[in-house]
Amino acid sequence: MKIALVASPVTPLRPAQLGGAQAFVCDLAAGLAARGHDITLHCAEGSEVAGVRLVTVPPPRDAAAALVMPGGADPAPAPGVAAALEAMFDSIPSGVDAISQHAFDAPAFTLARGRPVLHTLHLPPIVDSVVAAVRATPGSRLAAVSQASARTWAAAGVEVGGVLPNGVPDQPLEAAPVERVALVAGRISPEKGIEDAIAAARSIGLPVRLAGAHYDPSYAPNLAGADILGSLPREELRRVMATSAVTICAVRWDEPFGMVAAEAQMAGCPVAAYHRGAMPEVVEDGVSGMLALPGDTASLAIAIEECLALDRSAVRASARRRLGLDAAIERYESALELAAR
């Protein structure tokens, strides 16, 4: 098939990503291309995605204003982002078979009307303008990334046509000793519960590594004592996961998927997480990780300690069975074939 993928123009796609959705879009584009599909990825200038033909637009000057801050105010109107999206859709040839659309920006839904498109909802219904645009889109053109996210959208009056869980690459692990240290990874923003993760780990005497980029400029958590690794390319992050005793996902919102949790398990690292959003779908409780009562750091500390006793080969086997990228790409192939009709 001839497929156009559309990413948000707000941030370039790079080896060290701001979020899981961006990472998955890169993997999806590369995976579909490797299967022989004619792929064009429409994204922001400065993007780097190996093995994929890119069609780029200059980053909008108001891109920062369009960033979605979960739990915060709706983003301000961003005409530059709207113009960039219009340019992206204008560059999609009329002969394309299907469009796989991943931008969480209202204009992306309106610009795609009448086209053979499948919109993936990587976020919950937290931006009013996006929710309005999604409600005006046929459910058959919509997919959520988890059953939990689909339920959240249904509560907002949107029935999605399907669920397409993300997947993560299954790559061989290099033999390396596991250190008695906890990892907290992902964008540094309030909904990720970094303070809870650090407090729970410290309560059982476990040092903490923190890998990720600052996302919300108004958020300044107390990170004293944590080993700050910064934003890491995914291969380096995978190595850190493989040598960490546990990855902690103390999410304070209904996480739509949880790419960090998936990637950690694929690296053989068990995950201690709050039982919120899609975490019960991504973490096999008692096998690949442990789930704790939401917002309860004492419960989270117990989950962390229990993770230290889990069989890491079973953790990885669980991830390979449930969370692999190949299966995710197959699901997208089927869904995009339907969208093309």
Disulfide bonds with the S-S distance in Angstrom:
none
